[in-house]
Amino acid sequence: MRVAIVDDDPLVRMGLRAIVGSEPGWEVIGEAGDGAEAVTLATREKPDVVLMDIRMPGVDGLTATREIVAAGVPTRVLVLTTFEVDEYVFDAMRSGASGFVLKRVPPAELIESIRVVASGQSLLFPASTRAVIERFATAGTQSLPDLTEREQDVLRALARGRSNGEIASELFVAVETVKSHVASILMKLGVRDRTQAVIVAYESGFVSPGDTAP
């Protein structure tokens, strides 16, 4: 796992480096103190995950996230925030961030968050998931292309935060079949990962907050 750390506070970067560097086989490939440096670092080194602070002087993390995604590098952005419901988080997710996590989470949870995002899965900090989903659900600005009935089932399951294994069990199909459906959904929606697919599903009205119940 190759990770880049972006935060304007040197002490925060130091702490994050210590946590990430303690994981066997993981490497911090660079640090940046603002968004402009983050874009340069990400496009040059192409890390698996960028830990991105949003509120920074100069070029902020939101702009940096958008530019990293636009550059087409296979890097996932994990937003670091101080607040459980941060206005900037909504825009960051729409800009292509794959998830967000609170800066105060325990080290083990941060490591797991990085691992989840790197694998292409969705990550929304549990305490804030409902608020984020409701914000997306009110937009209603996008329409979905035609999905097969099974792809619609899979997309609804993704919106509930289900893993490939859980979806396979619910639909009585093989995990590889679920992966194939997910790949098709991403292609049809024109998005890069599961998080963005879920955002499109809620913004389009295809699913609603009430659909998140198990």
C-alpha positions in Angstrom: 0.0 0.0 0.0 1.4 3.4 -1.1 -0.1 6.3 0.8 0.3 10.1 0.4 -0.5 12.5 3.3 -1.9 16.0 2.7 -2.4 18.4 5.6 -1.2 21.9 6.4 -0.4 20.9 10.0 3.1 19.3 10.3 2.1 17.6 13.6 -0.9 16.0 12.0 1.2 14.7 9.1 3.7 13.3 11.5 1.1 11.4 13.4 -0.5 10.1 10.2 2.9 9.0 8.9 3.6 7.1 12.1 0.2 5.3 11.9 0.5 4.4 8.2 4.2 3.5 8.5 3.5 1.0 11.3 1.5 -1.2 9.0 3.6 -4.0 7.5 4.1 -3.5 3.8 2.7 0.0 3.8 4.7 3.1 2.7 4.2 6.8 2.9 5.5 7.9 -0.5 5.3 11.6 0.3 3.6 14.5 2.1 2.1 17.8 1.0 1.1 20.9 3.0 -1.5 22.3 0.5 -3.6 21.3 -2.4 -1.3 22.4 -5.2 1.5 20.2 -3.7 -1.0 17.4 -3.3 -1.9 17.4 -7.0 1.8 17.4 -8.1 2.6 14.6 -5.6 -0.4 12.4 -6.7 0.1 12.8 -10.4 3.9 12.1 -10.1 3.9 9.2 -7.6 0.4 7.8 -8.2 -0.2 6.5 -4.7 -2.9 4.0 -3.9 -4.6 6.4 -1.5 -4.2 10.1 -0.6 -5.2 11.1 2.9 -6.6 14.6 2.1 -7.3 17.4 4.5 -10.0 19.7 3.1 -9.5 23.0 4.9 -6.1 24.3 3.9 -4.8 27.7 2.9 -4.2 28.4 -0.8 -5.5 25.5 -2.9 -7.9 23.6 -0.7 -8.4 19.8 -0.5 -11.7 20.1 -2.5 -10.0 21.6 -5.5 -7.1 19.2 -5.2 -9.4 16.2 -5.1 -11.1 17.4 -8.3 -7.8 17.9 -10.1 -6.5 14.5 -9.0 -9.6 12.8 -10.3 -9.5 14.8 -13.5 -5.9 13.8 -14.1 -7.1 10.2 -14.5 -4.6 8.7 -12.0 -5.7 5.5 -10.3 -5.5 7.1 -6.9 -8.3 7.1 -4.3 -8.8 10.1 -2.1 -9.8 9.6 1.5 -11.0 12.9 3.0 -9.9 13.7 6.6 -12.3 15.9 8.5 -12.6 17.3 12.0 -16.4 17.4 12.0 -18.9 14.5 11.5 -21.1 16.6 9.3 -18.8 18.9 7.3 -20.3 21.1 4.5 -17.1 20.5 2.5 -17.4 16.7 2.7 -20.5 16.8 0.4 -18.6 18.7 -2.3 -15.6 16.5 -1.8 -17.6 13.3 -2.4 -19.1 14.8 -5.5 -15.7 15.8 -6.7 -14.5 12.2 -6.7 -13.4 11.4 -3.1 -14.0 7.8 -2.3 -14.9 8.4 1.4 -14.2 10.4 4.5 -13.1 9.7 8.0 -12.7 11.7 11.2 -9.2 12.7 12.2 -9.8 11.5 15.7 -10.6 7.9 14.8 -8.5 5.2 16.4 -5.4 4.2 14.4 -6.9 0.7 13.6 -10.0 2.3 12.2 -7.9 4.7 10.0 -5.9 1.7 8.7 -9.1 -0.2 7.9 -10.5 2.9 6.2 -7.5 3.2 3.9 -7.7 -0.5 3.1 -11.4 -0.2 2.2 -11.0 2.8 0.0 -8.0 1.3 -1.8 -10.0 -1.8 -2.7 -12.6 0.4 -4.5 -15.3 0.1 -1.9 -17.4 2.9 -0.4 -16.5 4.4 2.9 -18.7 6.9 4.8 -18.0 7.5 8.4 -20.8 5.5 10.1 -22.1 8.3 12.4 -22.5 10.6 9.3 -23.7 8.2 6.7 -27.4 9.2 7.1 -26.7 12.9 6.9 -24.6 12.5 3.8 -27.1 10.3 2.1 -30.0 12.7 2.8 -28.0 15.6 1.4 -27.4 13.6 -1.8 -31.0 12.4 -2.0 -32.4 16.0 -2.1 -30.4 17.0 -5.2 -32.3 14.9 -7.8 -30.2 16.4 -10.7 -29.1 13.2 -12.5 -30.9 10.5 -14.5 -29.7 6.9 -14.7 -29.1 5.0 -17.9 -30.9 1.7 -18.4 -29.8 -0.9 -16.0 -30.8 -4.5 -16.1 -33.1 -5.7 -13.3 -30.3 -7.5 -11.6 -28.0 -4.5 -11.9 -30.7 -2.4 -10.2 -30.8 -5.0 -7.4 -27.0 -4.7 -7.0 -27.0 -0.9 -7.1 -29.6 -0.8 -4.3 -27.5 -3.2 -2.3 -24.4 -1.0 -2.9 -26.4 2.0 -1.6 -27.1 0.0 1.6 -23.3 -0.4 2.1 -23.3 -4.2 1.3 -20.0 -5.9 0.3 -19.7 -8.1 -2.7 -20.0 -11.2 -0.5 -23.1 -9.9 1.2 -24.7 -9.0 -2.1 -23.9 -12.5 -3.4 -25.6 -14.1 -0.4 -28.7 -11.9 -0.7 -29.1 -12.5 -4.4 -28.1 -16.1 -4.3 -25.3 -15.7 -6.9 -21.5 -16.1 -7.0 -19.3 -13.3 -5.8 -17.7 -13.2 -9.3 -21.1 -12.5 -10.7 -21.6 -9.6 -8.4 -18.2 -8.2 -9.4 -19.3 -8.4 -13.0 -22.5 -6.6 -12.3 -20.7 -3.9 -10.3 -18.2 -3.3 -13.2 -21.1 -3.0 -15.6 -22.9 -0.5 -13.3 -19.8 1.6 -13.0 -19.3 1.6 -16.8 -23.0 2.5 -17.5 -23.0 5.3 -14.9 -19.6 6.6 -16.0 -18.1 6.6 -12.5 -14.8 5.4 -11.2 -15.9 3.5 -8.0 -18.7 2.2 -5.9 -18.9 5.4 -3.8 -19.6 7.5 -6.9 -22.2 5.0 -8.1 -24.0 5.3 -4.8 -24.0 9.1 -5.0 -25.5 9.0 -8.5 -28.1 6.5 -7.3 -29.3 8.9 -4.5 -29.0 12.1 -6.5 -31.1 10.6 -9.3 -33.8 9.5 -6.9 -33.2 5.9 -7.9 -32.9 5.1 -4.2 -33.9 7.1 -1.1 -32.7 7.3 2.5 -35.4 4.9 3.6 -33.9 2.3 1.3 -30.8 2.1 3.5 -32.4 -0.1 6.1 -31.0 -3.7 6.2 
